[in-house]
Amino acid sequence: MTGPLGGPRFAAARTALAALAIAVALVPSAGYAKSHVDQKIQAQQAHIHDVRAKLHEKRGKLDEAKARVGTIQAELDDTNRNIAAANGRLGGIQAAIRSTQRKLAWNQVQLDAAKATLKRHEDVLSRRLVDAYEHGDLGYVDVLLRARSFADFVERWNDVRFLIKANEATIRARKADEAKVVGIERGLLGTQAELRGEEAQAQQQRQALDGLAAQRTQLLLAADEARKVAQTEVNELEEESAAGEAALEALIVEKQKEEEARRLAERRARQLAGEELPPETAPGQLMWPASGPITSPFGMRVNPVTHVFRLHAGIDIAVPTGTTVAAAADGRVIVAGWDDGGCGNMVVIDHGGRLATQYCHLSQIFVGVGQDVQRGQAIAASGSTGNSTGPHLHFGVRVNGRAVDPMGYLR
């Protein structure tokens, strides 16, 4: 007699259980694999966080170095302008000295000429005085006595008197000219002495400025070298950060593969058990995670925070802080937490078929890694965390780890 489980009506049940057991045996060690990948994701996130912290510190030092270079450069430029002004003043003083020297040379020529003329007149007068002394007034008297008539006498008398007065006037005028030239010469010599003093002072000022410029040039070279070192450190950390983010992306793809393997094995088991399965999520079957206008579409753009031209790997939906963010489709949470790459608080959900959705800049997160979520379920609240210019939701879609335009998947 057949036992209670040996009848025909239990044969289908036994077959289904056997199939389920086989399917479960085919599933990878999900608990271990999941834990292993999750640990690697967490470790990579921690590494990126450390790199970002160092990068933030180095960027601060780079900003300080750039500011110091700018300050010293401005001071050096100011010093160079002062040097140019000092050179202009010195050039003006030296030009004035040359002009004074030319005037002195011309004045000396005039003085020499005046002295020569004066000497000639003095010589003539001296000879006449000697004649007058040796012959009394006979020289002039002789001229007068030779007059042939009274009219001639008067004319000769006037000539003699005019000659004597002219000689005396000429001598006085020449002496006055000489005195004037000597006075001008004294003034020019005084001016030249003052200009020489100003020249010496201007040269001292320029030498001091030259020394200051040399000092600031050395400071600028040292500051620029420090800036270069800081820039190199920032560049290296940025490369390390980018490599870390790429590694994290790879781990997320690995996590998606793990979830896909788990899901396929589970689906196969349910099929063998005769269960009716829901259709897979496909393009055009994602719901909007939040309602609002799109302020930035998918595509290349200049990042409003970093000012770098790069791919905007999603769409920005304008919503106030605290707006409920819903899961775009059924799936399992594979990332939930802070992202140092600029997303701030972030959730990533794997939907199977190598399809994943990303939700960024959240103010709150309501789900955890490994949690299954349903389409439309509240998973977070919108915000403005990370690299953000204001409250909004960044929504991204990835297929096989590659960012695609979400608009082709939303309805």
Summary of the structure (lengths in Angstrom):
residues: 411
radius of gyration: 53.4
end to end distance: 60.1
largest distance: 201.5
contacts: 1195
relative contact order: 0.11
helix: 63%
strand: 16%
